């Protein structure tokens, strides 16, 4: 139990990667703080956690920035500390730039970027005062390159890398670690709730997602990365090829991505 008695706060914990990570951390002996909008789903996750640790539910909308100080205060009051914050809550997109309302671009940035920055900055002073901590951010392989139909989503993930790479450099001497987690295709509900250009839900399970990595496998690899305090980790299978094409053969990548089936 590598995280016995560590307090781990996971946002977006009601399903997908967040839910699987809650189970994985519970098995590792961690105390958990679980956040999502759906209390009933969080209660189901809490009931399914098998481990010696305690579980605190803090249900709220991560884009309700005004409540962040209250929620951080509640977490500190309950456990006395937060050792690891896993910023996992997020939303995806399935729409062309020309067909996407600006309000959708803003909504995606609010959920995927600004809420993460706000919650991190609210908790960070407590970690500094305590003498250490660990901030983890679930980005995506699309934080390293972009594909059609996901312009704002890719932008939000790219922004996370820019912000948290800078934060890592600023707090390295304060015993605070920063890990950027970049999954590829994981079998979750992400495509079902992805936003269309008018703000409605995509409502379809993408074939690539349906055939993706099981969330429990992804969660185990995240736990390993956090234990090793890795700065950045890629959790993917064949789609990892795109990362290296972008890095070492950008011209070829550009030609291929225009033809890629990404819906």
N, C-alpha and C positions, 0 to 999 in steps of 0.2 A: 504494500500500500504506500506508493511513493508520495501521495498527497495527504496522508493522514493528518487530520486536524487543521489542514489549510482551508481557508475560506475562499471559495471560488464563486464569483458572480457571473452568471451567464445570461445575456439578453437573447431574445428570440428563442426561448427555451421550451416553447410549447409544441414544437414539431421539428422535423428535419435534423440538421446537424446539431442544433442547440439541444434538442431532446436527447439525441444519442450521446452527446457530450456529457449531459447531466448524468446519465446512467454510467458512463465510463468513469467519471470523476467520483461518483458515489462508490463504485467498486474499489476505487483507489483510496477510500477513506476520507474524502474531503467533506467539509461542511459546505452546503450549497445555498446560494441565493439565486432564485429563478425569476426571471422577468419576461413578460409578454403581455399582450392586451387581454387574452382570454384566460380568466381566472380558472374556469372549469377545466381547461386543458392543462394548466399548470398543476392543478390539484391531482389530475390523473398522472402526470409525470412524477410528482412527489410520491404518490402512492406506489409507483412502480420502481422507485429508486431502492436498490438493494445495497445497503452499506451501513456502517456504524455512525456516519455523520448525520448532523441535523440539517433540516431544510427549511429555509425561510422563503415565502412567496412574496414578491413585490410586483404585483401586476400594475402596469401603467403603459401608456403610449410613449415610446422613446422620444417622439417629437414634441412632447409636452415639456419644454425646457424649464419652465418655471417650477416644475415639481422635482427636478433633479436634485437640488439641495436637500429637499425633504426626504427623498428616497435614499440618498447617500447617508444622511443622518440616521435614518431608520436602520440601515445596514450596519453602520458603526455601533449604534446603540445596542443592537441585538447580539452581534458577535464580538464587538470590540475592535475589529480589524477587517480588512479585505486584502487578502494576499494576491489574488489574481482576478482581474476583470477581463472577461471574454466578451468583446463587442461583436455579437453575432447577428443581431437583428438586421434585416435588410429586405429589399424588394427589387424585383427584376423588371424587365421591359421587353416588349415584342412589338415594335413599331418603327417605321421609317422616319427619319428626321423631318421630311416634308409633310408628314401626316401626324406629327406629334404636337399637341398643344403645349405651350410654354409652361402651363401649370403642371403638366406631367413631369417635365424636366425638373422643375423646382421640387415637386413632391419626392422624386427619387433622390435628389441631392439632400433634402431634409432628412430622410430616413437613413440613407446609407452613409452620409458624410457628416452633416452638421450635428445630428443627434449623437454620433460617436464622439465627435470633438467635445461636445458639451458635457456628456457624462464623464468622459475621461478627465477633463479639466476640473470638474467638480470634485472628483475623487482624488485627483493627483496630490493636492496639498496634504491630505491625510497620510498618503504613502510616504511623502517626503518627511513629514513630521515623525512618522513611525520608523523611518530609516530604511525603507525598501518596499518593493512590490513588483508586480508583473502585469503589464498591459498587453493583452492579445487582441488582435483585430482580424476578423474573418473577412478577407478581401476575396480575390478570385484570380484565376489565371487571366481573366479579362482586366485585371489591374495592371497587367504587363503588356497586353496588346488589345486591339479592338476588333469587333465583328459587326456586320450589318444588323439592324433591328434592335441594337442595344446601346445606342449612342450615349444617352444620359447615364445608364447603368455603368458602362465602361468609364465614363468621365468620373463618376462618383468613386469607383474603385481606384482609378489612377490617383485621385485626390488623396485618398487614404495613405497611399505610399508616400506621397510628397510630404504630408503632415507628420506621419509617424516616423519616417526616417529622420526628420529634423528633431522630433521629440527625443528619439533614442540618443542622438548625439548630445542633446542638452542635459539629459538626466543620467548619463553613464556613470558619473561620479557620485550619484545619490543612491546606488544599489537598486535602481529601478530598471527592469528589463522590458524590452518591447519586441513582440513577435508578430510578424505579418504572416497570415495563413492564407494560402492561395489554392483553393480546391478547383478541380475541373468539374466534370459532370458527376453529380451525386444524386442518388435516387430520392428526391424530396418533392415537396409540393410547390417548389419555387416557380415553375412555369405556369401552374394553375393560377397563381395569384399575381403573375407578372402583369404590368399595366400596358394596355393598348394606347394608341395615340389620343383617344378621347378620355382616358382615365379609367375605363372599364377594365375588368379583369380578363386576361387571356382565356382562362377557363379550360385549357387543354394541356394534357401531359405530353411534352415534347418527347419524341422517340429517343433522342440522345440522353435525356434525363431519365426516362424509364429504364434504359439500359445502363445507367450510370453506376458508379461505385455505391455499394450499400452504406448507409449513413453510419452504421456501427464501425465499419472498417475505417471510414474517414475519421471518426471520433477517436479511435485508438491511435491513429497516426498523429492527431492533434495533441493528445495526451503525451505521447512520446516527445514531440517537438517542444512542448512546454516544459517537460521535465529536463530536457537538454538545454533549455533556454536559447533555442535557435532564434536568429534574427529574422529569418524568412524561410518558409517551407512550402514546397509545391506538392500537392496531394492529388495525383491524377494518374491516368493510364495512357492510352495512345494519344490523347489530346495534348499531352506534354510536348509532342513533336512540334506543335505550332509555336510554342515558346522559343524553342531553339531555332526554328526557321526565322522568326521575327528578329532574333538576336544576331544570327550569323548569315542569313540570306534574306534581308528585308525586301529586296526587289521581287524575289520569287514568292515570298509570303504575301505581298501585296496583290500579285496576280491570282494566287490561289484563293485568297479570302473573298475576292469578288464573286467567285463561283461557288463558294461554300454553302452547303445546306445548313442554315443555322436556325430555321424556324422550328 
